[in-house]
Amino acid sequence: MRYTSLRRWRNPALTALCGLAAAASAGCANKYDDMKVFMRAHENEVAGTIYRLEPPDVIVINSPTCPEVDNEVQRIRADGKISLDLLGEVYVAGMSPAEIAAKLQEQLARYYENPRVDVRVAAYESKSVYVFGQVAVPGPHPFTGRDTLMDVLARARPTFIAWGAQVKVIRPSARPDERREITVDVDRIVETGDMRDNLLLQEGDIVYVPPTPLGWVGLRVNEVLFPVSPMLSAYQMPYHFRDSTDHYRYGSYYHYKHDDDDNKGGYRRLLFR
């Protein structure tokens, strides 16, 4: 993959380091079979109406004809059910918002003539995609059914050492031979505006943002210095913050003052200024 800023590097050692880092990150070329799997994501017809709700997703129910369920906010319980006035417990797990609305309309038809119900997702909490590496917000991110790579990266906010030209998207599987991986040049997408490589993610996809070659070196140096960093911080701390007792020294001078507030009497040794 092309990384524009690397063209300005003239130092041979840095160029060699960049090559090693690129090779370590699985190279610049994607396998053809892997590319086919990910690019087919653009051919999938994905819309909010086919999002399958599972615990603990949250839905909002609106019905202008049935006040008992109007403006109801329900979290799908672990048993896959919600509890509503008039209808009692209703099993909704595995259904889309449109299917839940149709089911509620059917049950409300016993009490109302031509009931109308609308259901929408208030919180996507049952499905996730995962972002790791050099981002400000790593970990799981809600999957809504229409999340692209750029959507997820915008939420995760890559750091200043993120290597945008080598972003990996991994599609795991229970079978090791079905695991797929592709490298996307996000820098090129941003620079050119060409969104053809802006992959449509699937539930469970993993996005890994590696560090730049120099960023990788900096992280390794931090790992080496980590055990001694507390001592270095203490050494650099201003002198008057190091002693938490009542004994302060400034050079070889001392100043003594009687502490009237001390019930035991005596003197406190204070800093002479």
QUIVENGI-V756976 format. One record per backbone hydrogen bond with DSSP energy under -0.5 kcal/mol. NH is the residue of the N-H (numbers start at 1). CO is the residue of the C=O. Records with the same first field share a line. If there is no record, write none. Layout:
# QUIVENGI-V756976
NH=CO, CO
This chain:
# QUIVENGI-V756976
6=3
7=4
8=5
9=6
10=8
15=11
16=12
17=13
18=14
19=15
20=16
21=17
22=18
23=19
24=20
25=21
26=23
27=22
35=31
36=32
37=33
38=34
39=35
40=36
41=38
42=39
43=40
44=40, 41
46=44
50=47
51=48
53=51, 95
57=54
58=123
59=74
60=120
61=72
62=118
65=116
69=66
70=66
71=61
72=61, 69
74=59, 72
76=57, 74
77=81
80=77
82=90
84=88
87=85
88=84
90=82
92=80, 90
93=80
94=53
95=92
98=49
100=96
101=97
102=98
103=99
104=100
105=101
106=102
107=103
108=104
109=105
110=107
111=108
112=108
114=112
118=62
120=60
122=58, 120
123=58
125=123
129=141
130=205
131=139
132=207
134=209
135=133
136=156, 157
137=156
139=131
141=129
143=127
144=142
149=199
152=148
153=149
154=150
155=151
156=152
157=153
159=134
162=159
163=210
164=162
166=163
167=164, 184
168=208
169=182
170=206
171=180
172=170
176=174
178=175
179=176
180=171
182=169
184=167
186=164, 184
189=185
190=186
191=187
192=188
193=189
195=193
198=195
199=197
201=147, 199
204=128
205=202
206=170
207=130
208=168, 206
209=132, 207
210=208
212=161
216=212
217=213
218=214
219=215
220=216
221=217
222=218
223=219
224=220
225=221
226=222
228=225
229=225, 226
230=226
232=228
233=229
234=230
235=231
236=232
237=233, 234
241=238
242=239
244=242
248=246, 269
250=253
253=250
255=270
257=268
259=266
260=258
262=259
263=261
265=262
268=257
270=255, 268
273=271
